[in-house]
Amino acid sequence: MTEVRAKKSLGQHFLVDLNIARKICDALSGGALVATPDGSFHCAAPETDAAPKANNAPNGDVASDTAVVASSTAKSAPKPSVPSEASGQEADVPAGGACDVLEVGCGMGVLTRFLLQRRDIVTYGAEIDSESVAYLHDHYPEFTPRLMEGDFLRMELRDLFPRGVKVIGNFPYNISSQIFFKILENRDLVPECVGMIQREVAVRLAEPPGSKEYGILSVLLQAWYDIEYLFTVNETVFNPPPKVKSAVIRLRRNGVERLDCDERLFVRVVKASFGQRRKMLRNSLRAVFGNFGGEEHPFFSRRAETLSVAEFVELTRWVAAHIGAASADGAGADAPAERNQGAAGPTGA
């Protein structure tokens, strides 16, 4: 097989620029993961990255030297089979160890080729397109034992990677939010993610409070991850080219192990707060939780996009105290199904 036909239904726009592919792969740190007492996994230590960082107002295609650091409910599916025999990357592991990395949407392997060259990681792949899987089998036979054919959103990461895993990939625009919700749900397993997504979504995720782009997913991800906008990617480096620009962002777990509130209720409070984002919080929250016995929090006169993560934590504690323990326990754990409705974009490196 010489190449894979891009499928509109899968949002496939294959990256063809090897320099950008290498830069994306270089942005992912390597080395063994460290387990914390609560059972979550983190990167061993902060590193100096080869990839440049960008400011929060990306205008060009190359990042500046100042990084912006900001602080989906998947359906169950049968566990994919991952053969255990060693091959390729398991050899020559450095003294510091290696970590497992899952590439989401391998496509024709433009990222895969650089990931497989590294000895500080062991690369796995998740690819839903059978034609791409066949291509990868032909061109990267050493990768075959660790390539899973299936939907990443339906994979049970805890079963597949009980020792933690980093995630990397060119994510389809039409499921990028779902991918990040999946990562959020598995935050104790996923200490780092490097992904290429629609630029406007990348900007939104890294935005601080007070911005009109700041939303549900911004708050939830920033609660547990530091988010860096790394660089912008032009439409011309894809085949076929998408209609909008892309961007590469990096998520790394911050020092927060547990929020100082009911985390299930926190998700619902954030979702309710942005449910009517043009209204004051008193209206948005009362529409979901009732009138709180006529009492009000000082934040009620503000809009959701003005609150920081810490203020949402404070608000969640107040809501829990005013709706009663029984209501708080039933507040719902489902992640909000916020989806990006933009045009289909890059996938399948």
C-alpha positions in Angstrom: 0.0 0.0 0.0 1.5 3.3 -1.1 -0.8 5.7 0.7 -4.0 6.1 2.6 -7.1 7.8 1.1 -8.2 10.6 3.4 -11.7 10.0 4.7 -13.9 13.0 5.4 -16.1 11.0 7.8 -13.0 10.6 10.0 -11.8 14.1 9.6 -8.5 12.9 8.1 -6.1 15.6 7.0 -2.6 14.0 7.0 0.3 16.0 8.2 3.1 16.0 5.5 5.7 18.3 7.0 8.4 16.3 8.7 9.9 19.3 10.5 6.6 20.0 12.2 6.1 16.3 13.0 9.5 16.2 14.7 8.8 19.4 16.6 5.5 17.8 17.9 7.3 14.7 19.0 10.1 16.6 20.6 7.5 18.5 22.8 6.7 15.2 24.6 8.9 14.5 27.6 10.3 11.0 28.2 11.5 8.9 31.1 9.8 6.8 33.7 6.7 8.0 35.4 6.5 8.5 39.1 3.6 7.0 41.1 2.2 9.3 43.9 0.8 8.0 47.2 -2.8 8.4 45.9 -2.1 6.2 42.9 -1.8 8.8 40.2 1.2 9.1 37.9 3.3 12.2 37.2 6.4 13.0 35.0 9.6 12.3 36.9 10.8 15.9 36.9 10.4 19.2 34.9 12.6 19.2 31.8 14.0 21.7 29.4 12.1 21.1 26.2 13.3 21.1 22.6 10.1 22.5 21.4 9.5 26.3 21.6 6.7 27.9 23.5 4.2 30.5 22.5 2.4 33.5 23.8 -1.3 33.6 24.3 -2.0 35.6 21.2 -0.6 33.4 18.4 -0.2 35.4 15.2 2.6 33.6 13.4 3.5 30.0 12.8 6.5 29.9 15.2 6.1 30.2 19.0 7.7 32.9 21.0 10.0 32.3 24.0 7.2 32.9 26.5 4.9 30.1 27.3 1.3 30.7 28.5 0.7 28.3 31.4 -2.9 28.0 32.5 -3.8 25.9 34.8 -15.8 13.2 27.9 -17.4 10.6 29.1 -16.3 7.6 27.0 -18.5 4.5 26.4 -17.1 1.2 27.6 -15.8 -1.2 25.0 -14.0 -4.6 24.9 -10.4 -4.3 25.9 -8.1 -4.3 22.8 -5.4 -6.9 22.8 -1.9 -5.6 23.3 0.7 -8.3 22.8 3.2 -8.4 25.6 6.3 -9.5 23.7 9.1 -7.0 23.4 10.0 -5.5 20.1 11.9 -2.5 18.8 11.7 0.3 21.4 11.9 -1.9 24.5 15.6 -2.4 23.7 18.3 0.0 24.9 16.0 1.6 27.5 18.0 4.4 29.2 19.0 4.1 32.8 16.3 6.5 33.9 13.7 4.2 32.4 11.0 4.8 29.8 7.3 5.6 29.8 4.4 4.3 27.7 3.1 6.7 25.1 -0.1 6.3 23.2 -0.4 8.0 19.8 -4.1 8.7 19.0 -4.7 8.5 15.2 -1.5 7.3 13.7 -2.6 7.7 10.1 0.4 7.1 7.8 2.9 7.4 10.6 4.5 10.8 10.2 4.6 11.2 14.0 5.1 7.5 14.6 8.4 7.4 12.7 9.9 9.9 15.1 8.3 8.4 18.2 9.8 5.0 17.4 13.3 6.5 17.2 13.2 7.5 20.8 14.5 5.2 23.5 13.0 7.1 26.5 9.5 6.1 25.5 7.6 3.0 24.4 5.1 3.9 21.7 1.6 2.4 21.3 -0.9 3.4 18.8 -4.7 3.7 18.6 -6.1 3.9 15.0 -9.8 3.5 14.1 -9.2 3.4 10.3 -8.5 -0.1 9.0 -6.8 1.3 5.9 -4.3 3.2 8.0 -3.7 0.1 10.2 -2.9 -1.9 7.1 -0.5 0.9 5.9 1.3 1.0 9.3 1.6 -2.8 9.3 3.4 -2.6 5.9 5.6 0.4 6.6 6.3 0.0 10.4 6.3 -3.8 11.0 8.1 -3.3 14.3 5.2 -1.3 15.5 2.6 -3.9 14.8 2.6 -5.6 18.2 1.7 -2.3 19.9 -0.8 -1.0 17.4 -4.4 -1.3 18.5 -7.2 -1.0 15.9 -10.2 0.7 17.5 -11.8 3.9 18.9 -9.6 5.6 21.4 -12.8 7.1 23.1 -14.0 3.5 23.8 -10.7 2.1 25.1 -10.3 1.4 28.8 -7.0 3.1 29.6 -6.8 1.8 33.1 -6.8 -1.8 31.8 -4.4 -1.1 29.0 -1.9 1.2 30.9 -2.2 0.5 34.6 1.2 2.1 35.1 0.2 5.4 33.4 0.6 6.6 29.8 1.3 9.9 28.0 -0.9 10.8 25.0 0.1 12.4 21.7 -1.5 12.9 18.3 -3.1 15.0 15.6 -6.6 15.1 16.9 -9.7 15.3 14.6 -11.4 18.7 15.2 -14.8 17.1 15.5 -13.9 14.9 18.5 -11.1 17.0 20.1 -13.2 18.0 23.1 -14.2 14.4 23.7 -10.5 13.4 23.6 -9.7 15.9 26.3 -12.7 14.9 28.4 -11.4 11.3 28.1 -7.9 12.5 29.3 -9.6 14.4 32.1 -11.5 11.3 33.3 -8.2 9.4 33.3 -6.1 12.3 34.8 -4.6 10.0 37.4 -3.1 7.9 34.5 -2.3 10.6 32.0 0.4 13.0 33.3 1.1 14.6 29.9 -0.6 15.2 26.5 0.7 16.8 23.4 -2.0 17.3 20.7 -2.6 19.2 17.5 -6.1 20.7 17.3 -8.0 23.6 15.8 -6.2 26.8 16.7 -9.3 28.5 18.2 -9.9 25.6 20.5 -6.2 25.5 21.6 -6.4 29.2 22.5 -9.6 28.6 24.4 -8.1 25.8 26.5 -5.1 28.0 27.5 -7.1 31.2 28.1 -7.2 32.7 31.7 -10.4 33.8 33.4 -11.9 37.0 32.0 -11.6 35.9 28.3 -14.7 35.3 26.2 -13.1 32.0 25.1 -12.7 30.7 28.7 -15.3 27.9 29.1 -16.2 24.6 30.7 -13.3 22.6 29.3 -10.9 25.4 30.1 -11.8 25.3 33.8 -11.9 21.6 34.1 -8.6 21.0 32.4 -6.9 23.9 34.2 -8.0 22.4 37.5 -5.6 19.5 37.1 -3.3 20.5 34.2 -0.9 23.2 33.2 -1.7 24.1 29.6 0.9 25.5 27.1 0.1 26.9 23.7 3.3 25.7 21.8 3.0 26.9 18.2 0.6 27.5 15.3 0.5 25.2 12.2 -0.6 26.4 8.7 -3.2 24.7 6.6 -0.7 24.1 3.8 1.2 21.4 5.6 -1.7 18.9 5.4 -3.1 16.8 2.7 -5.8 17.6 2.0 -5.5 21.1 3.7 -8.2 22.0 6.3 -10.0 25.3 6.1 -8.5 26.7 9.3 -5.2 26.9 11.1 -4.1 24.3 13.7 -2.1 24.6 16.9 -0.1 22.3 19.1 -0.7 22.4 22.9 0.8 20.5 25.8 -1.0 19.5 29.0 1.1 18.5 32.1 -0.4 17.5 35.4 0.0 20.3 38.0 0.6 19.7 41.7 -3.1 19.3 42.5 -3.9 15.7 43.5 -7.4 16.4 44.9 -9.6 19.6 44.8 -10.6 21.0 48.1 -14.3 20.3 47.3 -16.6 17.5 46.1 -15.1 16.9 42.7 -18.3 15.4 41.3 -20.2 18.5 42.3 -17.4 20.7 41.0 -18.0 19.4 37.5 -21.7 20.1 37.7 -21.3 23.6 39.2 -18.9 24.5 36.3 -21.3 23.1 33.7 -24.3 24.9 35.3 -22.3 28.2 35.5 -21.6 28.2 31.8 -25.0 26.9 30.9 -26.3 30.5 30.5 -22.9 32.2 30.1 -24.3 35.7 29.3 -26.3 35.7 32.6 -25.1 36.3 36.1 -24.2 33.2 38.2 -27.3 33.7 40.4 -29.5 32.9 37.4 -27.4 30.2 35.9 -27.0 28.3 39.2 -30.6 28.7 40.4 -31.8 27.2 37.2 -30.1 24.0 38.2 -29.9 24.0 42.0 -32.9 26.1 43.1 -32.9 29.3 45.1 -30.5 28.2 47.9 -33.1 29.2 50.5 -32.9 32.8 49.4 -29.2 33.1 50.2 -26.5 34.4 47.8 -22.8 34.0 47.4 -20.8 37.2 46.5 -19.9 35.5 43.2 -23.6 35.5 42.2 -23.2 39.0 40.7 -20.5 37.8 38.3 -20.4 35.8 35.1 -18.9 32.4 34.8 -16.0 33.4 32.6 -14.6 35.7 35.3 -14.1 33.0 37.9 -10.7 31.3 38.4 -10.4 27.6 39.2 -9.9 28.4 42.9 -13.0 30.5 42.9 -15.0 27.7 41.3 -13.7 25.4 44.1 -14.9 28.0 46.7 -18.3 28.3 44.9 -18.7 24.5 44.9 -18.1 24.3 48.6 -20.8 27.0 49.1 -23.2 25.2 46.9 -22.6 21.9 48.7 -23.4 23.6 52.0 -26.6 25.2 50.7 -28.2 22.4 48.8 -27.7 19.7 51.5 -25.6 16.6 51.6 -28.2 14.4 49.8 -28.5 16.8 46.9 -24.7 17.1 46.6 -24.2 13.4 46.6 -26.6 13.1 43.6 -25.1 16.1 41.8 -24.0 13.9 39.0 -20.5 12.8 37.9 -20.9 12.9 34.2 -18.5 15.2 32.4 -20.3 17.9 30.4 -20.7 17.0 26.8 -19.2 20.2 25.5 -18.2 19.7 21.8 -16.4 21.8 19.4 -18.6 22.3 16.3 -15.8 23.4 14.0 -15.0 22.0 10.7 -13.3 18.6 10.5 -9.5 19.0 10.8 -6.2 17.2 11.2 -6.0 13.6 12.3 -3.8 10.7 11.6 -0.2 11.9 11.7 
